[in-house]
Amino acid sequence: MNSHPDCSPNTPETHKRTDFFMKGQRIRLFAALGALALIISVPQDSEAGEPIPFCHDLRGYKSPTKGPWLDGNEEGVVHCIVDGDTIDVKMKNHNGRIVRVRLWGVDCPESSMNRKCMKKGYGRCKQENKRGKKSSKKVRELLGDGRVTLQHPYRNNGKRKLAYMKRKKGGVDIGRALIKSCLCKEGYRHKRKQAYKKTARSCGRR
């Protein structure tokens, strides 16, 4: 039997070392649980977090001026939504510059009492605004996490770019999906006119 008192398992020094060890174990356990909770709680994209904002809700936000020349397929992230068929996009290959994009081949109702809408008269414009707000909410839903590809940009040198927009996740054609929802119409001359018109027929439109 060992006669040294400091080697006894019941000495105060042994208890201190045991308590210190257990305390360290608890701290490491709590730290690991905290890190796991943080990973679970952080959204991986905008679908899990805040929805894409509407431009008019961004305090002090000014519409972009004439943007850069776009190539055939350009990736970007939606910055904000103007209305159902007009979207501001932060371009990946142009140092994050924001470009205003008008969806090519789609015509959505006006969502504000602007000059174009008021030409139809106050009452009709007010009714159109209700439909316009629905189409704005629909496009926000369709855009998901906001990562998009702009395809076949047209009227490239103006303030607004006419382009098709495809959602990166799932490859959804945003314009065609809006027409399919029956909240927006197919319109104007464009490269996908036949396909868009075929989709519009499901809403009873020719």
N, C-alpha and C positions, 0 to 999 in steps of 0.2 A: 504493500500500500504506500502511495506517495505521501510523504510527510510535509511537503511544501504547501502552505495555506493558499498561495496565489494560484496554484494549479487546480484547486477544488472547483467543481462545476457550480457550486452555490455561493461563491465569493461575490462581493459587490462589483469587482472589476469585470467578472464574467458576465454579470447581468447588464452592465453598461455596454459591453461589446455586442451582446445579443440585441439590446434595444436599438443600438446604433445601426446594426445590420438590418433589422426589421423596418426601421424608419426609412432607410435607403431603398429597400424593396418597395415600400408603399409609394414613395415619391416617384420611382421609375414606373410603377404601375399606373399611377394617376396621369403621369406625363404621356404614357402610351395611349391611355383611354382618351385624353384630351386631343391628341393628334388625330386619332381615329374619328372622333366626333367632328373635328374641323374638316377632314377630308369628305365626310358624308354630307356635311352641311353646305359646303361651297358648291354652287351650281357650276356644271361643266359647260353650259352655253346659255344663251338668252332664253331658250325655251323653259329652262329650269329656274331662271331668275326673273329679272324685270323684263316686261314686254318692250318691244321697240317703241320709242316715243313718237308722238305726232309733232311735227315741226313747230306748230303754233303753241305747243306747251313748253318749248325750250325758251327760257327767259333770255332775251337779248340776242336770239339767234337770227342771223341774216342769211338770206338765200344766197347760194354760191353764184359767183360771176362766171364768165365764160371759162369753161374747164379745158383740160388737156385733150388732145386728139386721142381717140380710143381705137385700138386695133380690133380684130375680129372677135376675140374672146378675152374679156378682161374680168379678173376676179376683184371682188370688193366686199365690204360689209355695210349693210344698211345703217345710215346714221339717223335718219328720221323719215316719217311718212308725211307728205304734203296732203295727198288725198288718194283715192282708189287707184288712179293710174299715173301718179307722179310721185317719185321717190328720190330722196337724196342719198347718194351712196359714197362711202369713203373708199377710194380706189387704192388697191394694194400696190400696183406698179407705178404710182405717181406720187410717192411720198405722202400718202394719206390724204391727198386733195379730195375735196367733196365735189361731186358732180350731180347735177339735177337730171334725172332720167325720166322721160315720158315713155310709158310702155307702148311699144309699137303695135298697132293693130287692135288697140282696145280703147273704148270710150266709156268712161264711168261718169255718173252724175256728179255735178258740182257739189262740194261739201261746204261752201261758204257763199255769202251773199256778194259775190264779185260782179264786175261789170258785165261779163259774159252771161252770167245767170240772170241778172236783173233786167236784161233786155227782154226776157220772157214775161216780165211782170212780177210784182212782189209775191203774189199768192202762189204762182207756179214755181217761182224760185225757192220759196220756203218749202214747198212739197219736195222739190228736187233735192234740197239740202238734207232732208231726212233720209232719202235713198243714198245720197252721197256719203253720209256718215256711216251707213251700213256697209258700203263698199270699202270705205277706209278701214273699218274694223276687220273686214274679211281679208283684205290684203295683208294686214298685220298678222293675222292668223296663218295665212299661207306662207309668209316669209320665214316663219319659225325662228331659228337662231340668227337670222339676218345675213348669213354668208351666201353670196350670190355670184353668178357669172353673167355678164352682159354680153349678148350675142348680136352680131351683124348691126353694129351701131350705124345709124343713118342720120342725116342732117347733123354731121359731126362737129361743125365749126361754130355752132350757136351756143346760147346760154343753156338751153335744154338739149339733151341728147335723146334722140329716138332710138330705142333698142329693145330687143327681146330680153327678158330676164328669166334666168333659170335658178331655182334654189339649189344650192350645192348638195344639201342633204336630201336624197331621194330624187333629184333631177326634175323637180316639178316645174313646168312651164307656167309662170305666174300669170301671164296674160290669158292664156287658154283656160286656166283654172278659174279665173275671175268670170270669164264668159260662161263657163259651165255652171257657175253659181247662180246665173241669171240676174246678177246685180249690175253687170256691165255689158255693153254691146260690142260686137265686132265692128270695126270701122276703118276707113281710110285704105289707101293702097299700100300693100305690104307683101312680103315674100311668102308668108304662111296663110294667105287669105283663104284658100280653099279649105285647109284644115280647121281654121278658126270658124269659118262659116258653117262647116259640118257640125262643129260643137254647138254653135248658136242655135241650130235647128232643134236641139233638145229642149230649148226654152220657147219653142214655137216661133222663132225668128227665121227669116229667110236671108 
